[in-house]
Amino acid sequence: MASCGGGESIEIVSFMKLALEQAKIAFDSLEVPVGCVIVMDGKATRHAEMEAIDVLLDQWKEIKLSKAEVCKMLSNCYLYVTCEPCIMCAAALSFLGIKEVYYGCANDKFGGCGSILSLHTMRLIFCEEGGGKSYKCTGGIMAEEAVSLFRNFYELGNPNGNQFNNYDAIQHLGFRRFKKDMLAASCDYKHNQDRRFSKGNYGI
């Protein structure tokens, strides 16, 4: 289970505030209000969760970093996100080798950092070629602000899609099957990532 927030440093709170700013931008654009920043050497890249990683990978591709260099850079990155990473994103962060994750509110439907699965504590070795590594994860940072954005968003309705309307149906699936499907999807992600690296494309 991810450790709970409390007594965070000014630096941690300031980066989470930046993530909340991104979530508010998404809210104003009628998108699901999740915001993220990825921090390396005190500098933040701001976007939605995996989009922030895409931006970094594109930047590193432009300066022609090797796969090993990209992995080393990611191992020095901290991710701040307003909601607990879902199972797929938590697995992706493991494969990418992120150093540490801080999040706001828990994701009690699809959380991959303690709420449903604890992928941040696992060394994912479900693929033949191995997997990622564990990473430290701390939740509950400015959680009330993150929950408030979600509450306001869903009270207004989601005009851009209905992908969030089937959460209750997921609960009726057998948990073992759900876990197996998510881990299989994570393996697919890993293989796709390796193919893109081999082509010089770092995109997710």
Rosetta silent file (secondary structure, phi, psi, omega in degrees, C-alpha in Angstrom):
SEQUENCE: MASCGGGESIEIVSFMKLALEQAKIAFDSLEVPVGCVIVMDGKATRHAEMEAIDVLLDQWKEIKLSKAEVCKMLSNCYLYVTCEPCIMCAAALSFLGIKEVYYGCANDKFGGCGSILSLHTMRLIFCEEGGGKSYKCTGGIMAEEAVSLFRNFYELGNPNGNQFNNYDAIQHLGFRRFKKDMLAASCDYKHNQDRRFSKGNYGI
SCORE:     score description
SCORE:     0.000 S_00000001
   1 L     0.000  136.534  177.338    0.000    0.000    0.000 S_00000001
   2 L   -64.492  144.414  177.063    1.298    3.450   -0.818 S_00000001
   3 E   -69.532  153.196 -176.955    2.188    5.520    2.213 S_00000001
   4 E   -87.519  150.034  177.771   -0.210    8.317    3.082 S_00000001
   5 L   -70.907  162.013 -179.699    0.571   11.968    2.700 S_00000001
   6 L   152.459  123.693 -179.773    1.115   14.164    5.723 S_00000001
   7 L    68.596   32.114 -178.526    3.778   16.655    6.701 S_00000001
   8 L   -69.412  155.923  178.558    5.065   16.937    3.146 S_00000001
   9 L   -70.008  162.095  177.097    7.838   19.342    2.310 S_00000001
  10 H   -59.171  -36.794 -179.346    7.142   22.689    0.693 S_00000001
  11 H   -63.476  -46.022 -179.818    8.736   21.336   -2.487 S_00000001
  12 H   -62.004  -45.741 -179.988    6.391   18.346   -2.690 S_00000001
  13 H   -63.555  -39.306 -178.411    3.323   20.508   -2.087 S_00000001
  14 H   -65.294  -38.778  178.706    4.452   23.072   -4.658 S_00000001
  15 H   -71.754  -34.763  176.335    4.820   20.435   -7.378 S_00000001
  16 H   -67.475  -32.957  175.360    1.438   18.936   -6.501 S_00000001
  17 H   -63.108  -37.973  176.213   -0.050   22.418   -6.841 S_00000001
  18 H   -63.302  -40.614  177.743    1.394   22.530  -10.358 S_00000001
  19 H   -63.799  -40.217  177.768   -0.266   19.188  -11.089 S_00000001
  20 H   -64.703  -34.752  175.683   -3.574   20.541   -9.774 S_00000001
  21 H   -61.065  -40.639  177.568   -3.210   23.543  -12.074 S_00000001
  22 H   -66.599  -37.152  177.139   -2.971   21.119  -14.994 S_00000001
  23 H   -64.389  -37.942  178.589   -6.040   19.279  -13.732 S_00000001
  24 H   -67.654  -35.563  175.795   -7.949   22.570  -13.615 S_00000001
  25 H   -63.006  -42.875  177.098   -6.911   23.295  -17.198 S_00000001
  26 H   -62.211  -42.787  178.865   -8.300   19.885  -18.184 S_00000001
  27 H   -58.969  -46.070 -179.416  -11.508   20.638  -16.259 S_00000001
  28 H   -65.434  -21.981  178.780  -11.938   23.959  -18.067 S_00000001
  29 L   -95.010   10.870 -179.518  -11.462   22.079  -21.360 S_00000001
  30 L    62.667   29.764  174.617  -14.222   19.607  -20.389 S_00000001
  31 L  -106.050  160.436  178.002  -11.660   16.818  -20.018 S_00000001
  32 L   -57.010  124.953 -170.703  -11.274   14.467  -17.050 S_00000001
  33 L   -78.919   72.212  172.693   -9.477   16.641  -14.464 S_00000001
  34 L  -117.715  128.251  179.607   -6.238   14.746  -13.912 S_00000001
  35 L  -124.253  155.593 -174.790   -2.997   16.704  -13.986 S_00000001
  36 E  -149.097  146.414  167.404    0.616   15.628  -13.771 S_00000001
  37 E  -131.373  143.139  173.094    4.123   17.000  -13.600 S_00000001
  38 E  -112.781  127.826 -172.246    7.348   15.063  -14.033 S_00000001
  39 E  -115.233  129.317  173.152   10.288   16.578  -12.198 S_00000001
  40 E  -138.987  127.952 -178.085   13.966   16.108  -12.915 S_00000001
  41 L    55.771   36.058  176.886   16.674   18.290  -11.396 S_00000001
  42 L    78.445    3.564 -179.954   13.975   20.548   -9.973 S_00000001
  43 E  -109.043  138.138 -172.901   12.413   21.237  -13.390 S_00000001
  44 E  -111.304  136.698  169.297    8.838   20.198  -14.141 S_00000001
  45 E  -105.971  124.423 -170.476    7.170   18.976  -17.333 S_00000001
  46 E  -110.968  131.719  175.691    3.407   19.490  -17.019 S_00000001
  47 E  -174.629 -171.918  167.557    0.620   17.504  -18.691 S_00000001
  48 L   -72.212  165.918 -164.510   -1.808   14.682  -18.066 S_00000001
  49 H   -49.775  -68.470 -176.342   -0.087   11.607  -16.689 S_00000001
  50 H   -75.395  -23.638  176.146    1.201    9.628  -19.676 S_00000001
  51 H   -63.173  -35.408  178.238    1.196   12.713  -21.893 S_00000001
  52 H   -63.009  -38.669  177.294    3.881   14.189  -19.654 S_00000001
  53 H   -67.274  -41.537  177.017    6.017   11.121  -20.314 S_00000001
  54 H   -55.772  -44.443 -178.790    5.369   11.430  -24.051 S_00000001
  55 H   -61.100  -46.342  179.282    6.624   15.008  -23.968 S_00000001
  56 H   -61.622  -46.203 -178.497    9.822   14.022  -22.177 S_00000001
  57 H   -62.898  -38.416  177.137   10.479   11.090  -24.502 S_00000001
  58 H   -64.101  -41.186  178.931    9.946   13.288  -27.554 S_00000001
  59 H   -62.916  -42.637 -178.517   12.376   15.854  -26.184 S_00000001
  60 H   -71.606  -30.188  176.167   15.003   13.201  -25.531 S_00000001
  61 H   -64.386  -40.179 -178.613   14.447   11.688  -28.965 S_00000001
  62 H   -61.705  -32.803  179.247   15.202   15.059  -30.546 S_00000001
  63 L   -95.522   12.278  170.468   18.606   15.176  -28.868 S_00000001
  64 L    60.245   45.014  173.689   19.213   11.554  -29.933 S_00000001
  65 L   -73.734  146.250  175.898   19.606    9.925  -26.530 S_00000001
  66 L   -76.532  168.323  177.689   20.144    6.169  -26.549 S_00000001
  67 H   -59.375  -42.074  179.936   17.719    3.791  -24.839 S_00000001
  68 H   -62.473  -40.260  179.475   20.188    3.364  -21.967 S_00000001
  69 H   -67.144  -39.195  178.201   20.485    7.138  -21.573 S_00000001
  70 H   -63.472  -44.162  179.273   16.699    7.530  -21.595 S_00000001
  71 H   -61.418  -39.226  179.224   16.336    4.841  -18.920 S_00000001
  72 H   -65.679  -41.280  178.846   18.940    6.576  -16.790 S_00000001
  73 H   -62.485  -46.578 -178.383   17.134    9.906  -17.122 S_00000001
  74 H   -62.683  -31.857 -179.441   13.790    8.358  -16.167 S_00000001
  75 L   -69.203   -8.947  177.272   15.361    6.726  -13.110 S_00000001
  76 L  -109.582   12.834 -176.912   16.017   10.246  -11.810 S_00000001
  77 L  -102.112  144.278  174.923   12.476   11.530  -12.402 S_00000001
  78 E  -111.970  136.400 -179.732    9.725   12.153   -9.853 S_00000001
  79 E  -112.376  128.806  176.309    6.085   12.039  -10.934 S_00000001
  80 E  -116.110  121.981 -177.583    3.381   14.130   -9.251 S_00000001
  81 E  -138.399  145.446 -171.859   -0.191   13.325  -10.285 S_00000001
  82 E   -74.270  -19.889  178.086   -3.512   14.423   -8.836 S_00000001
  83 E  -131.369  144.567  178.166   -5.039   10.924   -8.808 S_00000001
  84 L   -49.336  130.090  178.809   -3.481    7.542   -8.022 S_00000001
  85 L   -55.764  138.747  176.604   -2.149    6.003  -11.266 S_00000001
  86 E   -68.383  174.195 -177.132   -4.442    3.365  -12.730 S_00000001
  87 H   -58.723  -44.761 -179.316   -3.233   -0.215  -13.069 S_00000001
  88 H   -64.243  -44.355 -178.825   -2.011    0.291  -16.630 S_00000001
  89 H   -68.815  -37.745  178.512   -0.179    3.520  -15.816 S_00000001
  90 H   -63.026  -39.892  176.849    1.320    2.079  -12.632 S_00000001
  91 H   -66.399  -42.345  179.432    2.692   -0.849  -14.640 S_00000001
  92 H   -61.432  -40.197  179.204    3.998    1.505  -17.321 S_00000001
  93 H   -64.473  -33.757  175.870    5.782    3.592  -14.694 S_00000001
  94 H   -66.369  -46.552  179.519    7.438    0.422  -13.425 S_00000001
  95 H   -64.003  -35.442 -179.905    8.605   -0.538  -16.904 S_00000001
  96 H   -74.560  -20.901  177.643    9.853    2.991  -17.518 S_00000001
  97 L    83.642   30.359  179.457   11.845    2.930  -14.283 S_00000001
  98 L   -58.575  148.032 -176.757   10.400    6.061  -12.661 S_00000001
  99 L   -79.025  -47.747 -173.789   12.117    6.917   -9.378 S_00000001
 100 E  -156.118  147.228 -179.106    9.228    8.044   -7.188 S_00000001
 101 E  -125.834  135.431  172.047    5.514    8.877   -7.451 S_00000001
 102 E  -122.031  132.755  179.177    3.404   11.299   -5.412 S_00000001
 103 E  -134.749  163.620 -178.831   -0.353   11.404   -5.936 S_00000001
 104 E   -85.516  -95.237 -176.685   -3.391   13.205   -4.593 S_00000001
 105 E   -87.316  156.662  177.839   -6.595   11.185   -4.199 S_00000001
 106 L   -74.114  155.038  175.764   -6.906    7.396   -4.284 S_00000001
 107 L  -112.030   90.272 -171.148   -8.359    5.587   -7.304 S_00000001
 108 L   -79.291    2.334  176.262  -10.626    3.032   -5.644 S_00000001
 109 L  -102.958  -44.140 -174.429  -11.782    1.559   -8.954 S_00000001
 110 L  -133.136   19.134 -174.074   -8.564    1.060  -10.923 S_00000001
 111 E   -63.769  129.649 -179.340   -5.740    2.182   -8.623 S_00000001
 112 L  -102.410    4.228 -178.459   -2.426    0.482   -9.329 S_00000001
 113 E  -120.851   39.128  174.650   -0.497    1.900   -6.365 S_00000001
 114 L   130.254  -32.941 -175.631   -2.327    0.314   -3.469 S_00000001
 115 L   -72.576  -42.616  177.427   -6.078    0.719   -3.921 S_00000001
 116 L  -114.929  -58.123  172.696   -6.604   -2.335   -6.173 S_00000001
 117 L  -120.108  160.637  178.075   -3.124   -3.635   -6.969 S_00000001
 118 E  -116.483   64.249 -175.461    0.225   -2.566   -5.546 S_00000001
 119 H   -67.953  -21.038  179.643    2.280   -2.608   -8.722 S_00000001
 120 H   -70.249  -18.427 -179.447    4.683   -0.019   -7.329 S_00000001
 121 H   -98.698   -1.803 -173.735    5.954   -2.609   -4.832 S_00000001
 122 L  -107.614  146.734  168.706    6.339   -5.411   -7.362 S_00000001
 123 L   -94.904  106.412 -171.725    9.086   -6.303   -9.773 S_00000001
 124 L   -74.581  110.365 -177.527    6.967   -7.123  -12.810 S_00000001
 125 L  -126.143   38.405 -176.645    8.391  -10.267  -14.387 S_00000001
 126 L   -87.821   -5.149  177.389    5.317  -11.527  -16.180 S_00000001
 127 L  -105.755  154.771 -178.691    6.913  -11.121  -19.612 S_00000001
 128 L   -60.436  -32.226 -175.967    9.605  -13.366  -21.041 S_00000001
 129 L   -89.855   11.798 -179.471   11.978  -10.438  -21.348 S_00000001
 130 L    91.358 -164.790 -176.974   11.556   -9.407  -17.740 S_00000001
 131 L  -154.527 -150.286 -174.570    9.881   -6.291  -16.496 S_00000001
 132 L   -94.420 -156.029 -177.837   10.219   -3.130  -14.528 S_00000001
 133 L  -132.671  163.272  177.823   11.224   -2.233  -11.026 S_00000001
 134 L   -74.921  160.200  177.736    9.490   -1.136   -7.869 S_00000001
 135 L  -147.359  152.020  179.211    9.257    2.533   -6.961 S_00000001
 136 E   -72.260  140.554 -177.668    8.346    4.533   -3.882 S_00000001
 137 E  -139.907  129.555 -179.953    4.816    5.910   -3.912 S_00000001
 138 E  -125.894  124.804 -178.427    3.181    8.409   -1.528 S_00000001
 139 E  -113.493  175.262  176.119   -0.514    9.266   -1.702 S_00000001
 140 L    84.959   15.164 -178.411   -2.971   11.621   -0.058 S_00000001
 141 L   -88.121  114.983 -177.232   -1.203   14.860   -0.996 S_00000001
 142 L    54.441   39.977 -176.123   -3.804   17.617   -1.449 S_00000001
 143 H   -63.464  -38.402 -177.438   -6.343   14.824   -1.931 S_00000001
 144 H   -61.662  -39.376  178.940   -9.354   16.966   -1.021 S_00000001
 145 H   -65.386  -40.211  179.570   -8.578   19.418   -3.810 S_00000001
 146 H   -66.334  -43.287  179.083   -8.243   16.577   -6.324 S_00000001
 147 H   -63.248  -39.579  179.977  -11.509   14.957   -5.202 S_00000001
 148 H   -59.971  -40.785  177.771  -13.298   18.297   -5.427 S_00000001
 149 H   -63.228  -44.650  178.391  -12.301   18.646   -9.079 S_00000001
 150 H   -61.400  -44.847 -178.229  -13.593   15.156   -9.868 S_00000001
 151 H   -60.504  -45.621  179.654  -16.843   15.794   -8.009 S_00000001
 152 H   -63.764  -38.653 -178.706  -17.457   19.034   -9.883 S_00000001
 153 H   -64.394  -47.135 -175.992  -16.608   17.388  -13.201 S_00000001
 154 H   -76.834  -21.927  172.601  -19.004   14.472  -12.792 S_00000001
 155 H   -68.340  -32.816  177.578  -21.775   16.692  -11.476 S_00000001
 156 H   -79.353  -21.445 -175.019  -21.532   18.569  -14.767 S_00000001
 157 L    93.607  162.123 -179.758  -21.360   15.338  -16.757 S_00000001
 158 L  -111.448   94.658 -175.628  -18.692   14.160  -19.197 S_00000001
 159 L   -73.106  -11.914 -174.452  -19.603   15.498  -22.667 S_00000001
 160 L   -99.542    9.935  177.719  -16.506   14.028  -24.322 S_00000001
 161 L   159.214  167.523  179.843  -17.165   10.353  -23.753 S_00000001
 162 L  -120.454   23.456 -175.389  -18.702    7.618  -21.652 S_00000001
 163 L   -66.547  -13.217 -178.697  -15.573    5.639  -20.878 S_00000001
 164 L  -102.294   10.336 -176.697  -16.085    6.173  -17.164 S_00000001
 165 L   -88.988   -3.876 -174.508  -19.639    4.871  -17.056 S_00000001
 166 L  -109.520   17.151 -179.666  -18.719    1.206  -16.689 S_00000001
 167 H   -57.142  -43.707 -177.454  -16.841    1.275  -13.374 S_00000001
 168 H   -63.246  -34.923  179.641  -19.605   -0.625  -11.577 S_00000001
 169 H   -64.124  -35.591  179.870  -19.520   -3.365  -14.203 S_00000001
 170 H   -60.501  -35.739 -177.325  -15.810   -3.882  -13.547 S_00000001
 171 H   -64.309  -21.886 -178.319  -16.584   -4.676   -9.918 S_00000001
 172 L   -87.027   -8.466  176.082  -18.651   -7.680  -11.031 S_00000001
 173 L   -72.822  150.754  173.363  -15.726   -9.264  -12.882 S_00000001
 174 L   -62.512  131.880 -174.991  -13.794  -11.963  -11.103 S_00000001
 175 H   -62.777  -38.093 -178.436  -10.858  -10.234   -9.436 S_00000001
 176 H   -64.376  -40.351  178.465   -8.391  -12.904  -10.479 S_00000001
 177 H   -66.030  -42.394  179.668   -9.431  -12.576  -14.109 S_00000001
 178 H   -59.603  -45.978  179.456   -9.268   -8.779  -13.898 S_00000001
 179 H   -62.083  -44.236 -179.396   -5.757   -8.936  -12.439 S_00000001
 180 H   -61.651  -44.055 -179.590   -4.630  -11.431  -15.094 S_00000001
 181 H   -63.571  -40.581 -179.202   -6.003   -9.279  -17.926 S_00000001
 182 H   -66.815  -39.502  179.788   -4.314   -6.161  -16.605 S_00000001
 183 H   -69.538  -36.237  176.666   -0.950   -7.887  -16.266 S_00000001
 184 H   -64.069  -40.791  177.978   -1.254   -9.331  -19.776 S_00000001
 185 H   -64.225  -35.051  177.571   -1.967   -5.844  -21.093 S_00000001
 186 H   -63.943  -38.243  177.177    1.113   -4.608  -19.255 S_00000001
 187 H   -63.840  -41.281  176.942    3.213   -7.200  -21.087 S_00000001
 188 H   -59.318  -41.855  178.037    1.791   -5.967  -24.397 S_00000001
 189 H   -58.623  -46.042 -178.343    2.814   -2.453  -23.404 S_00000001
 190 H   -59.994  -45.319 -178.976    6.356   -3.629  -22.653 S_00000001
 191 H   -65.844  -40.416  178.183    6.734   -5.358  -26.037 S_00000001
 192 H   -63.682  -39.543  179.226    5.337   -2.341  -27.902 S_00000001
 193 H   -62.488  -44.393 -179.175    7.737   -0.049  -26.068 S_00000001
 194 H   -62.840  -39.686  178.932   10.727   -2.227  -27.000 S_00000001
 195 H   -64.022  -38.915 -178.913    9.709   -2.245  -30.668 S_00000001
 196 H   -71.107  -36.621  174.413    9.449    1.535  -30.694 S_00000001
 197 H   -60.329  -42.156 -176.437   12.819    1.919  -29.028 S_00000001
 198 H   -65.696  -22.163  178.174   14.355   -0.319  -31.683 S_00000001
 199 L   -95.523    5.966 -179.445   12.992    2.028  -34.343 S_00000001
 200 L    77.192   18.335 -179.923   14.357    5.110  -32.607 S_00000001
 201 L  -115.282  116.015 -176.235   10.899    6.187  -31.490 S_00000001
 202 L   -91.621    6.088 -177.118   10.534    6.767  -27.753 S_00000001
 203 L   -66.629  148.988  178.393    6.797    7.470  -27.886 S_00000001
 204 L   -83.908    0.000    0.000    4.470    5.516  -25.633 S_00000001
